């Protein structure tokens, strides 16, 4: 596996692969890799001839009250995991390489509607930072395929919408959430949980499962979501939001919708955890 920092070197290697007619898959990350990230690489490996991963802690997607300096950085361990998973190239640019003019002078990409609620409302500017950096990385890597984890369900829909709206010739593959035995979705932010909080945190996924069953016999979606939020709070967490939505548009679900997704976020100690569950009604 090659590790490349400079754009010119990245493009040179990509051009060589293109000349050979090879299919390229891309897995963008912020590092501190876990089994969920590795599942993306493994999926990419099955779908393409060459796999490119990136590690870039993107300052544009962090809010004013979010400490980017404390985001865990584990480059050596990440490289070892990617090598073992069969990654061919790791791109590790610095902020100066990605944003040479600085954040204030950087052009940006913004996706309306699907990005505006839920995490978009709780973290203003977050998705603009995500779409801007992903768009730039797509332009640099020019992949045929890009893999994203469904743990960040809203993010997948935002990226998919951006690709469709801007006519990018990239297939987005959404990969199922990888979970601990307790049901807790794997996340780099789980590192912030202490032992007690680690025991509390599975209440988020447990209440998503409860809600998924409850809505099969009750179309009071708002009332049921409020009950689930109360249950999460009683477990020792603090609910940010929990909503039952149309699975593609992410608009509030109505009783005639059949393909739904439950989106949720909650604070557990210092960690803000997100999770979701897709539901298909008969």
Phi and psi in degrees as a GROMACS rama.xvg file:
@    title "Ramachandran Plot"
@    xaxis  label "Phi"
@    yaxis  label "Psi"
@TYPE xy
-86.8176  143.221  UNK-2
-114.776  120.314  UNK-3
-125.738  135.772  UNK-4
-106.175  -35.0139  UNK-5
-88.6774  142.187  UNK-6
-62.2706  -40.8293  UNK-7
-62.2002  -39.6677  UNK-8
-68.4994  -39.2697  UNK-9
-60.6314  -49.0755  UNK-10
-64.4259  -34.8823  UNK-11
-62.3443  -44.2837  UNK-12
-68.3968  -41.8714  UNK-13
-61.0097  -41.7421  UNK-14
-61.555  -39.5297  UNK-15
-61.6104  -43.5944  UNK-16
-64.343  -40.3575  UNK-17
-63.0008  -40.2432  UNK-18
-62.7375  -27.3703  UNK-19
-86.4563  -1.65538  UNK-20
73.3582  26.1345  UNK-21
-85.5128  146.259  UNK-22
-88.9302  134.535  UNK-23
-118.101  131.402  UNK-24
-114.555  150.641  UNK-25
-131.423  136.989  UNK-26
-128.323  98.6174  UNK-27
-81.6443  135.354  UNK-28
-140.479  170.657  UNK-29
-108.785  15.6041  UNK-30
82.6583  -164.529  UNK-31
51.4136  55.1326  UNK-32
-72.6428  143.575  UNK-33
-130.559  -173.421  UNK-34
-61.4719  -27.5916  UNK-35
-64.6158  -43.7137  UNK-36
-63.2678  -43.0608  UNK-37
-64.6379  -32.589  UNK-38
-61.2192  -34.3795  UNK-39
-66.2166  -43.5237  UNK-40
-63.5939  -42.6025  UNK-41
-63.8979  -39.3153  UNK-42
-65.1218  -42.4763  UNK-43
-61.9229  -38.4804  UNK-44
-62.6822  -35.6903  UNK-45
-73.2053  -24.7645  UNK-46
-98.0387  -10.8084  UNK-47
-147.084  171.042  UNK-48
-82.926  -34.9087  UNK-49
-130.521  142.453  UNK-50
-119.458  125.987  UNK-51
-110.079  130.861  UNK-52
-116.073  154.857  UNK-53
-127.778  148.092  UNK-54
-124.086  112.887  UNK-55
-151.007  113.752  UNK-56
-80.8984  102.456  UNK-57
-82.0186  108.771  UNK-58
-65.6562  -23.3536  UNK-59
-69.3257  -22.1532  UNK-60
-96.966  4.15612  UNK-61
-97.2858  134.151  UNK-62
-80.1294  174.603  UNK-63
-62.0751  -31.356  UNK-64
-98.8621  11.0114  UNK-65
-108.665  121.733  UNK-66
-85.8117  96.3057  UNK-67
-64.2135  -26.8462  UNK-68
-64.7986  -24.7438  UNK-69
-91.5863  -2.00932  UNK-70
-65.1366  129.85  UNK-71
-65.3507  133.717  UNK-72
-122.615  119.805  UNK-73
-136.401  57.1657  UNK-74
-57.9687  -47.8058  UNK-75
-61.2166  -45.3051  UNK-76
-65.8878  -37.9524  UNK-77
-63.6622  -42.4172  UNK-78
-61.101  -41.0521  UNK-79
-63.7884  -42.528  UNK-80
-65.1089  -41.8583  UNK-81
-66.7942  -40.0005  UNK-82
-60.4995  -45.8607  UNK-83
-63.132  -34.7434  UNK-84
-78.7635  -8.45134  UNK-85
94.9785  17.8401  UNK-86
-65.9027  141.233  UNK-87
-94.4603  -32.3775  UNK-88
-148.111  134.515  UNK-89
-115.855  122.743  UNK-90
-100.404  122.231  UNK-91
-127.861  66.0623  UNK-92
-73.019  159.518  UNK-93
-93.294  164.025  UNK-94
-56.6448  -33.7907  UNK-95
-66.3413  -29.2375  UNK-96
-76.6939  -41.9263  UNK-97
-76.3674  -38.0661  UNK-98
-124.421  69.6139  UNK-99
-63.4974  -24.6987  UNK-100
-89.8701  -3.25774  UNK-101
88.6727  159.298  UNK-102
-63.0238  -35.1163  UNK-103
-67.3728  -24.5685  UNK-104
-106.813  6.40259  UNK-105
-83.2324  129.75  UNK-106
-61.8473  151.073  UNK-107
-136.527  163.39  UNK-108
-116.91  130.93  UNK-109
-130.869  131.428  UNK-110
-105.346  118.934  UNK-111
-77.597  173.431  UNK-112
64.2053  -76.6121  UNK-113
-66.4699  -18.5105  UNK-114
-97.8993  -2.81557  UNK-115
-86.8136  -22.3317  UNK-116
-110.127  -178.752  UNK-117
58.7361  -117.046  UNK-118
-64.7696  -29.852  UNK-119
-63.9168  -34.875  UNK-120
-80.1653  -38.482  UNK-121
-72.1847  -28.9997  UNK-122
-127.934  78.065  UNK-123
-55.4846  133.47  UNK-124
84.6106  -9.97298  UNK-125
-59.8563  -52.2866  UNK-126
-70.8196  -28.4107  UNK-127
-61.9128  -39.7613  UNK-128
-65.8234  -39.2967  UNK-129
-65.3181  -51.0899  UNK-130
-67.0877  -34.871  UNK-131
-64.169  -48.1051  UNK-132
-71.7951  -37.1064  UNK-133
-66.3969  -40.6646  UNK-134
-60.1058  -43.2058  UNK-135
-66.6017  -42.861  UNK-136
-63.5831  -39.2278  UNK-137
-60.0653  -41.6418  UNK-138
-65.4746  -33.1431  UNK-139
-76.9888  -45.5169  UNK-140
-84.6372  -32.637  UNK-141
50.4403  56.2982  UNK-142
-77.5036  159.223  UNK-143
-82.7632  -29.9752  UNK-144
-137.014  144.41  UNK-145
-135.026  136.864  UNK-146
-110.036  131.91  UNK-147
-132.888  148.024  UNK-148
-84.9446  138.842  UNK-149
-74.3134  -6.27634  UNK-150
-58.1398  -37.6477  UNK-151
-95.2412  68.5472  UNK-152
-60.5481  -45.7461  UNK-153
-62.7573  -39.6258  UNK-154
-59.8696  -41.9408  UNK-155
-59.6802  -43.1263  UNK-156
-67.1946  -37.2445  UNK-157
-64.5152  -46.7463  UNK-158
-64.2328  -42.9943  UNK-159
-60.3921  -41.9366  UNK-160
-65.0293  -42.3217  UNK-161
-59.6212  -45.2211  UNK-162
-62.0399  -42.6333  UNK-163
-67.3708  -47.1562  UNK-164
-66.4134  -33.7945  UNK-165
-99.5787  10.1029  UNK-166
54.3716  44.2909  UNK-167
-81.3651  131.128  UNK-168
-81.91  59.5752  UNK-169
-129.697  130.129  UNK-170
-87.7811  124.601  UNK-171
-93.8332  121.318  UNK-172
-106.077  119.837  UNK-173
-93.9454  127.917  UNK-174
-110.619  135.984  UNK-175
-58.8537  150.223  UNK-176
-64.9967  135.366  UNK-177
-96.3857  132.763  UNK-178
-124.663  155.998  UNK-179
-74.3684  169.026  UNK-180
-58.5093  -28.772  UNK-181
-73.4935  -12.5579  UNK-182
100.279  -12.3335  UNK-183
-64.2585  126.978  UNK-184
-67.5205  134.27  UNK-185
-65.2871  135.464  UNK-186
-157.952  146.983  UNK-187
-60.3095  -28.2133  UNK-188
-72.9766  -12.8699  UNK-189
-63.8491  -20.0636  UNK-190
-64.1799  -20.9218  UNK-191
-78.786  -11.6484  UNK-192
-81.5186  133.623  UNK-193
-84.6483  -178.27  UNK-194
-61.0531  -43.8755  UNK-195
-64.6082  -44.2092  UNK-196
-65.9196  -32.6319  UNK-197
-64.3427  -29.9964  UNK-198
-77.6525  -27.7862  UNK-199
-80.8594  -39.0481  UNK-200
-55.3036  -33.6988  UNK-201
-61.6973  -12.6379  UNK-202
-58.2058  -27.676  UNK-203
-64.3556  -53.7171  UNK-204
-68.1136  -33.8571  UNK-205
-62.198  -39.9497  UNK-206
-77.0083  -25.0757  UNK-207
-64.954  -42.0207  UNK-208
-64.0856  -42.313  UNK-209
-60.5456  -44.5874  UNK-210
-66.0199  -38.2003  UNK-211
-60.6961  -36.9397  UNK-212
-74.0014  -39.4519  UNK-213
-64.184  -37.3051  UNK-214
-75.9715  -8.3116  UNK-215
-72.836  -20.3718  UNK-216
-125.052  10.3058  UNK-217
-153.902  119.692  UNK-218
-96.3235  16.4311  UNK-219
-80.9267  71.7385  UNK-220
-60.8215  -39.249  UNK-221
-67.5001  -45.8145  UNK-222
-63.8376  -40.6855  UNK-223
-66.7546  -39.4006  UNK-224
-64.6204  -37.8801  UNK-225
-64.4555  -39.0663  UNK-226
-63.7194  -43.7599  UNK-227
-63.106  -39.6481  UNK-228
-62.3446  -40.8909  UNK-229
-62.9461  -41.3084  UNK-230
-62.1228  -41.6689  UNK-231
-63.7319  -42.3344  UNK-232
-65.2275  -40.693  UNK-233
-65.2476  -25.3628  UNK-234
-75.1791  -13.4397  UNK-235
114.529  6.67274  UNK-236
-103.371  175.892  UNK-237
-126.044  110.032  UNK-238
-66.8325  129.466  UNK-239
-84.1464  -54.074  UNK-240
-158.505  157.112  UNK-241
-150.782  122.22  UNK-242
-139.391  148.113  UNK-243
-102.871  121.143  UNK-244
-129.977  160.823  UNK-245
-63.4718  134.048  UNK-246
-64.9818  -26.3604  UNK-247
-102.109  -46.9188  UNK-248
-81.9055  -21.3575  UNK-249
65.0842  15.0269  UNK-250
-75.5597  155.788  UNK-251
-52.3911  133.426  UNK-252
-70.9881  149.261  UNK-253
-117.968  170.533  UNK-254
-65.5757  -15.726  UNK-255
-89.8479  -11.4412  UNK-256
-72.4552  141.282  UNK-257
-108.367  -34.6147  UNK-258
-103.777  110.042  UNK-259
-120.675  162.911  UNK-260
-139.001  137.281  UNK-261
-97.9179  120.024  UNK-262
-108.001  135.713  UNK-263
-147.569  149.331  UNK-264
-143.886  142.538  UNK-265
-152.163  150.059  UNK-266
-92.791  134.566  UNK-267
-132.635  102.102  UNK-268
62.5373  -128.481  UNK-269
-83.2218  -11.2141  UNK-270
-93.0946  135.425  UNK-271
-103.141  113.056  UNK-272
-103.86  141.341  UNK-273
-121.496  153.918  UNK-274
-160.52  168.422  UNK-275
-159.873  165.161  UNK-276
-148.875  125.913  UNK-277
-85.2947  142.009  UNK-278
-134.768  131.502  UNK-279
-112.553  120.535  UNK-280
-92.389  150.11  UNK-281
